[in-house]
Amino acid sequence: MKVTCIHNSRRITIPLEMIIIISCWRLSMSNLRQFLSVYPLALASAVSMVALSAGGAWAADDAAADASPSSEVVIIGQRSATDAASALKTAAPLVETPQSVSVISRDELNLRVAENLNDALNYTAGVATDTRGNTAGRYDLMTVRGFNADQYLDGLHLISSVNGYATPQIDLSFLERIEVVKGPASVLYGNANPGGIAALTSKLPTGQTFGEVSVTAGSFGTVRETADIGGTLDPNGVLSYRLVGVNDRSDTQISHTESERFGISPSITYRPDDKTSWTVLYVHQQDPRSGAYGSVPVQGSLLPNPNGQVARDFYDGEPDFERFNRTENMVTSLFTHKFDDDWAVHQNTRYMHLTTLYNSVYNAGYFTDANETKLARALAVAREELNNVTLDNNVTGVVRTGALTHNLIFGVDFQNTVQTEASGFGGSVADIDIFNPVYGSALTLPATSFDVRLHMSQTGVYAQDQISYGGFRLVLSGRNDWLDISQLDHLSNGTTSKDESKFTGRAGLLYLFDNGVAPYVSYATSFLPQTTVDRNGNVLAPTEGKQVEVGVKYQPKVWNALLTASLYELRETNVATTDPSFPTASIAAGEVRSRGVELEGSAHPITGLTVHASYTYIDNQVTKDNSGLEGTRPYAVPQTTANGYANYVLQDGPLAGLGFGGGVRYIGRGYNGVAGSGSLTIPGATLFDLMGSYDFKHLAPQLDGLTLNIDATNLLDRRYISSCYSSIWCWYGPGRDVKANVAYRW
């Protein structure tokens, strides 16, 4: 008999004679080899638990009890939710990272039957996911610390259209975990919004043979099928593969609209030894329909309308004209070679091709009759194409100088995007009665008013030193980026361009006490390019972000938990605003300030019990502006959120395997981003969620691998407004959504 431990596709095969009953908490792969060579035990009869960690903890699957001399027990390692690699670009325990980071594991995604990134981040501190409520399906519309969040997949930027609607969306079935890094992240990733990033990790080959098929059915005609299979292509496991697929359809929460998706993601890993790994991953995702992107008027939703309230499923478009067809194709290469236990080289590369076709009729935000029933409408059409190349090369190493340990990283990365967009807005279409809508209006398409080709490239050089001395953890990071932007306007034949060099940095200090308490302080900066031009046609300088954060983390020694409290102040400067001497042009003189408090905790106090809670208070405000917005609060950012859920799985007795739980989400008041008499306050809302599960192996051994998960969000079907933009558009929050998922794993 032998035991094979697998973690992040790395394998160690251990003969039975070398196994002892151990729990190796935070034990590295190299230390495990040394431990087993020094302390062999002959013929141990079983393995009770092997928890291996590479900077965190490994989760071990149940080992088979039936162990013949030729059998193999496979222990599958997964990265713990108490460590992360995105904040520092090297795996590190969260309790030792001087920055606020949240982790959503694959187990949590399965438990809550999450279907998109907004669902996945509903309980995360500092994140607002209700930006456009029940019309948010086609995009991952959320903010982090009051700013839009950039997304990174396997460490590489998912570049979106700068001007239009071509934004990639990665299906959750392709993902293994999600990490949210809060605060400026440019020092390791280049241009990014200052609030933070969502770092996504793909499902990759594991070196073991497995499979999973699942079907989800739920409200609004939702039917979703997924498959995930993997294995090896040769007896020695040098070549391994994984294939993930998804097929999804829904009628959505808006009448007369549908959502469809088909996606497939094959990957193959070449691992000739335990030092070298090369994975090639392909993703094809087709979204022929993506619901609606419309809104409801303020009068009849947030404000009174003499005729009553507008229906939550009101559709302001034209069913025969509505279209949002998005096609994503990505090829990714992930290469790692370890020179020894301390030094390694990594290269991640991706090419992405993205196209979108967008047709929409939208409400213009005003009534054409005194009775406030007839809503004016207009048309939007857009055709876009993106070709993106991203590359990140870095070397990581460990150097010891006396009592100091330096975890070093030196890197060079490159981003290049070529984007084309032709769009038009206006045209003619009949008004719509919001209380008795009739569709089928004659349409006149708008003329093309925007037709550009954008080329943006960025090269960055970065370095970081993580210094450990006793309980101290000091992080020093620096980076310089060279940015080149040019945009050709096909309508005017004019070209605008900008060359820029930006330096960003970070410094963080943390002290980890023996009892698991870790106070920290950090300072970080960021930048984000703009395409807005000034009165002379010159592209404005990038915005700049600066943040100071203090906090404390606590990871108890006697039970599995991680608690984080943080306090921050973040400012974005150089924001485009009106040029007071030339009102039709812009200057980089605006400023937005965000400051707040975040509390978050996850715990597993006893076997089978999972508890998660978070609280956010954010005070964000436009502090400098020349167009009358100074003093206003950006829209779609609730000032307060408080979320929590608990789930318990019975461990024994006749109901063993039955899980049940629930959650509560409080979304505090928000604003519509308008000053003066047009300013509106969006009331808060409290929502309740319910979850349940059952593992059928407790019913009959032959049903091992068959599971059921049920999730209900907004269980009481609370009607609420998630956000309003200016004084023209509002969005209802999602109504009750019940989903049941049946999965079989082998």
ABEGO torsion letter per residue (X at the ends): XBBBBBBGGBBBBBBAAABBBBBBBGBBAAAAAAAAAABBBBGBABBABBBBBBGBBBBBBBBBABBBAABBBBBBBBBBAABBAAAAGBBBBAAABBBBBBBBBAAAAAAAGBABAAAAAAABBGBBAAAAEAAAAABBBBBBGGBBBBBBBGGBBBBBBAABABBBBBBAAABABBBBBBEBAAAAAEBBBAAEBBBBBBBBBAGBBBBBBBBBBBBGGBBBBBBBBBEBABAAGABBBBBBBBBBBBAEABBGBBBBBBBBBBBBBBBABAABBBBBBBBBBBBABAEBABBBBABGBABBBAAEBBBAABBABBAAABBBBBBBBBBBBBBBBBABAABBBBBBBBBBBBBBBBBBBBBAGBBABAAGABBBBBBBBBBBBBBBBBBBBBBBBBBBBEABBBBBBBBBBBBBBBBBBBBBBEEBBBBBBAABBBBGBBBBBBBBABBBBBBBBBBBBBBBBBBBBEABBBBBBBBBBBBBBBBBBAAAGBBBBBBBBBBBBBBBBBBBBAAGBBBBBBBBBBBBBBABBBAAGBBBBBBBBBBBBBBBBBBBAABBBBBBBBBBBBBBBGBBBBBAABAABBBBABBBBBBBBBBBBBBBABBGBBBBBBBBBBBBBBABBAAGABGBBBBGBBABBBBBBBBBBBABEAABGBBBBBBBBBBBBBBAGBBEAABBBBBBBBBBBBBBBBBAAAABAAABGBBBBBBBBGAAGBBBBABBBEAABBBBBBBBBBBBBBBBBX
